[in-house]
Amino acid sequence: MQGLRQDGYKVPAEQRSLLTRQNYTLRPLSSVGALSVLKVLDVSWQPIAVFVAALLAQTMVHSKFLSILVLSIFLVFPAMELLVLLIGVVAAAIWRGVRWKAVLFWTWWPFWKLVLCVGAAAVAMTFGDFLWNNNFLPARLIDRMQVYNSINPLNANVTGLRLQDAGAITFDRNSGVDRMMTGCFVDTTTFCVAAITSVSEKAGRLIPSNLSQYDLFMTGTDCCECPGEFRCGDWNHPGEHLGGLRETDPRKEKFYKLATADFAAAYGKSVKYPIFLQWHNEPLETLQYLKSSATSNRALALVTTPFLIVVLVVVLNGLLQLLMFLQIAGPHKPPTGDGMVGRMGQKLLPSMYNYQREEQEATGPSFPSRYVQF
């Protein structure tokens, strides 16, 4: 074999050819797969966008169709990235064989990006649904109703029929809740009602009046003995006036009606048009708090969740670096494909195909492709 002597060492012609090539790059393993700040943001922006879009859709319009449409738009590309990569892996494994270190390395970010997107969507949908049902929707419905002040149940005109549009009610000083005159219904949860009545003071004690018809009730869940004393809402927070906000959950109203039927049967009273209230002695302040707390909780979620996603991406990047250090994962010989899947892969996974091209340029002419045509 002819060779070249340089500085006292004989260099074979084949090695000399490799050393004198100008079209190669040396890419240390430590830099491949490591994420810079911009790369961290590039991986994080899709799950962050999924979370923000899903949470806003759930809490502003609460449209399932819109939520699904938005999530489909954001999830289609991460899903396609992973699908194209897995097709190439499976086909190469069947026909030519693959390096599983490379499979772990190159599927790492497509897999975790999809997982983060799906997880962000699930958290946003769940939290947004909670805020909507417990804050935004009740506040919106009550805002559309009327506010009644200084109501006395002893007044013959104060009936459930006349107050069907009531959203918030404050009662006069001669009104109270008979916490021992209750009704209940148990269905895993205990649904409690207590009659709102007129009261009069005798010998330093408040005596509830006997009404001909009972239509106004304070309500609550798991806050009374069945039957027994009613301890729901502001029962132990006396205010200047008795007050309440309308119960807007139709699922709860159904059980409260069954509880009023128990009330009517137990005490032999007439209930025709029941109005169910949550006991809040300052109903308008409570309504404002309902709105502000929902808005602040949503804002807090929109700020903290993207930060947590970025932190999780950084942790995943550190774990990938550890797997590379332990030689469990590595970028060499990426499981790319040709044909249609290859063309899709070049669009969806450009870093993997760019690495393969640079690797081929660094090692010179290669043997016939070991990858499968699709």
Residue pairs with C-beta under 8 A, 6 or more apart in sequence:
1 12
1 13
2 13
3 10
3 11
3 12
3 13
3 16
4 10
4 11
4 12
4 13
4 16
5 11
11 19
17 364
18 364
21 364
23 361
24 361
24 362
24 363
24 364
25 358
25 361
25 362
26 362
27 355
27 358
27 359
27 362
29 324
29 330
29 331
30 321
30 324
32 324
32 331
32 355
33 105
33 108
33 317
33 320
33 321
33 324
33 329
33 331
34 317
34 321
35 43
35 313
35 314
35 317
40 310
40 313
40 314
40 317
41 310
43 109
43 112
43 113
43 313
44 116
44 306
44 309
44 310
44 313
46 74
46 77
46 78
46 113
46 116
46 117
47 113
47 116
47 117
47 119
47 120
47 309
48 120
48 305
48 306
48 309
48 310
49 74
50 71
50 74
50 75
50 117
50 120
50 121
50 124
51 120
51 121
51 123
51 124
51 305
51 306
51 309
52 124
52 302
52 306
53 70
53 71
53 74
53 124
54 67
54 70
54 71
54 120
54 121
54 124
54 125
54 128
55 124
55 127
55 128
55 298
55 301
55 302
56 128
57 63
57 66
57 67
57 70
57 128
58 67
58 124
58 125
58 127
58 128
58 129
58 131
58 132
59 128
59 131
59 132
59 136
59 294
59 298
62 128
62 129
62 132
62 136
62 137
67 125
71 121
74 117
75 114
75 117
75 118
75 121
77 348
78 110
78 113
78 114
78 117
79 114
80 344
80 348
81 110
81 113
81 114
81 348
81 349
82 107
82 110
82 111
82 113
82 114
84 337
84 341
84 344
84 345
84 348
84 349
85 106
85 107
85 110
85 335
85 345
85 349
85 352
86 107
87 337
87 341
87 374
88 335
88 336
88 337
88 341
88 342
88 345
88 371
88 372
89 98
89 103
89 107
89 335
91 337
91 341
91 372
91 374
92 98
92 335
92 337
92 370
92 371
92 372
95 372
96 370
96 371
96 372
97 370
98 333
98 335
99 330
99 332
99 333
99 335
101 327
101 328
101 329
101 330
101 332
102 329
102 330
102 331
102 332
102 333
102 334
102 335
103 335
104 323
104 328
104 329
105 320
105 323
105 324
105 329
105 330
105 331
105 334
106 331
106 334
106 335
106 349
106 352
108 316
108 320
108 329
110 349
112 313
112 316
116 309
116 312
116 313
120 305
120 309
123 305
124 305
127 301
131 294
131 297
131 298
133 249
134 294
135 290
135 291
135 293
135 294
135 297
136 291
136 294
137 248
138 245
138 248
138 249
138 290
139 287
139 290
139 291
139 294
141 167
141 246
141 248
142 167
142 168
142 245
142 246
142 248
142 287
143 167
143 287
144 167
145 165
145 166
145 167
145 168
145 246
146 165
146 166
146 167
147 166
147 167
147 168
147 169
147 283
147 284
148 163
148 166
148 168
148 169
148 170
149 169
149 170
150 170
150 171
150 172
151 158
151 163
151 169
151 170
151 171
151 172
151 175
152 158
152 171
152 172
152 174
152 175
152 198
153 171
153 175
153 196
153 197
153 198
153 209
153 211
153 216
154 174
154 197
154 198
154 209
154 211
158 216
159 213
159 215
159 272
159 273
160 215
160 216
160 272
160 273
160 274
160 275
161 215
161 272
161 273
163 169
163 215
163 216
163 275
164 273
164 275
166 246
166 275
167 245
167 246
168 243
168 244
168 245
168 246
168 283
168 284
168 287
169 216
169 243
169 244
169 246
169 277
169 283
170 241
170 242
170 243
170 283
171 196
171 241
171 242
171 243
172 241
173 241
174 198
174 199
174 200
175 196
175 197
175 198
175 199
175 242
176 196
176 197
176 198
176 199
176 206
176 208
176 242
177 194
177 195
177 196
177 197
177 218
177 230
177 235
177 242
177 279
178 194
178 195
178 196
178 197
178 208
179 194
179 229
179 230
179 231
179 235
180 229
180 230
181 194
181 195
181 197
181 208
181 263
181 267
182 192
182 193
182 194
182 195
182 224
182 227
182 228
182 229
182 230
182 263
183 192
183 193
183 194
183 227
183 259
183 260
183 261
183 262
183 263
183 264
183 266
184 190
184 191
184 192
184 193
184 224
184 226
184 227
184 259
184 262
185 191
185 255
185 256
185 258
185 259
185 262
186 226
187 255
189 221
189 222
189 255
190 221
190 222
190 223
190 224
190 226
191 219
191 221
191 252
191 255
191 256
191 258
191 259
192 219
192 220
192 221
192 222
192 223
192 224
192 226
192 230
192 232
192 259
193 217
193 218
193 219
193 230
193 256
193 259
193 260
193 263
193 276
194 217
194 218
194 224
194 230
194 232
195 208
195 211
195 214
195 216
195 217
195 263
195 269
196 216
196 217
196 218
196 242
196 244
196 277
197 208
197 209
197 211
197 214
198 208
198 209
198 211
199 206
199 207
199 208
199 209
200 206
200 207
200 209
201 207
211 269
212 270
213 269
213 270
213 271
213 272
214 263
214 264
214 269
214 270
214 271
215 271
215 272
215 273
215 274
215 275
216 274
216 275
216 277
217 256
217 260
217 263
217 274
217 275
217 276
217 277
218 230
218 232
218 233
218 244
218 277
218 278
218 279
219 232
219 247
219 252
219 256
219 259
219 276
219 277
219 278
219 279
220 230
220 232
220 233
220 278
220 279
221 232
221 252
223 230
223 231
223 232
223 233
224 230
224 231
224 232
227 262
227 266
232 279
233 244
233 278
233 279
233 280
234 279
234 280
234 281
235 279
237 281
238 281
239 281
239 282
240 281
241 281
242 281
243 279
243 280
243 281
243 282
243 283
244 277
244 278
244 279
244 280
244 283
245 277
245 278
245 280
245 283
245 286
245 287
246 275
246 276
246 277
246 278
247 253
247 256
247 276
247 277
247 278
252 276
253 276
256 274
256 276
257 274
260 271
260 274
261 271
263 269
263 271
264 270
264 271
280 286
320 329
323 329
324 330
331 355
332 359
333 359
334 352
334 353
334 355
334 356
335 371
336 342
336 345
336 352
336 353
336 356
336 371
337 345
337 371
337 372
337 373
337 374
338 369
338 371
338 372
338 373
338 374
339 373
339 374
340 374
341 374
342 353
342 371
342 374
345 352
345 353
346 353
360 366
